Amino acid sequence: MRRPGALTETEKDHLVATQAKLETRTMSLVDLQCEAGLGHVSPQTILTALSERGISCCREELKLF
């Protein structure tokens, strides 16, 4: 028997809606976690939930002057 997931489908939908509503692409996972009110899960769980919904992230490129 599988262990139930940390996020329900409703919470995942809310997370995606929060990410789309903020219209920013430079938000960290921790900030997105706080904004969505999902303090009971880890940032890795947030990343997994977003990737399940087809939203990927990338690391900001470091530019040298």
N, C-alpha and C positions, 0 to 999 in steps of 0.2 A: 504494500500500500504506500502510495506517494505522500510525502509531506505537503500540506497546503502551501501555496505561494505566499510571500510576504505582502504582495499587493493584489487586490481584487481587480477584476476587469473594470469596474467603475472608477477605482483609483487610478488605473492606467489611463483611462479616457480623460480623467481630470488633469493628469500630468501632461498629456499631449495638448490639451486645450490651454493649459497655463503656458506651456512653451510657445504655442502659436500666438497667444494673446500678447505676450511680452514683446514680440517682434524684435528680438535682439539675438544676435548670434554669438555674442561674446560673454555669455553668462556661464559661470561655473556650475558644476553639478550640485554643489552644496547650496549655492544661492537658489537654484531652481527647486531644490528639495525644500528649502525654507519657504519659498514663495508659494509652492503648491500645498504646504502644510503636511508634508509627509516626513516628519521628524523621526518616525519609528522605524525607518528603513535606512540602509546604508547608501552612499552615493553609487556604489557598484550595482545595487539593485535598481536604482534610477536609470543608470546607463543600460542595463539589460532590458528594462521595460521599454525604454525609448527605441532600442535597436529592434525589439520585437515588433514595434509599430512602424518600422521603416525609417526612423530618424537616426541619422548617424552623426557623430561628432568628430571633430578633428582638433588637433593641437594648434594653438596659435603660432604662426611662424615668427621666429625671432629675427628681427632685422637689425643689422649692424649699421651704424652711421658711417 
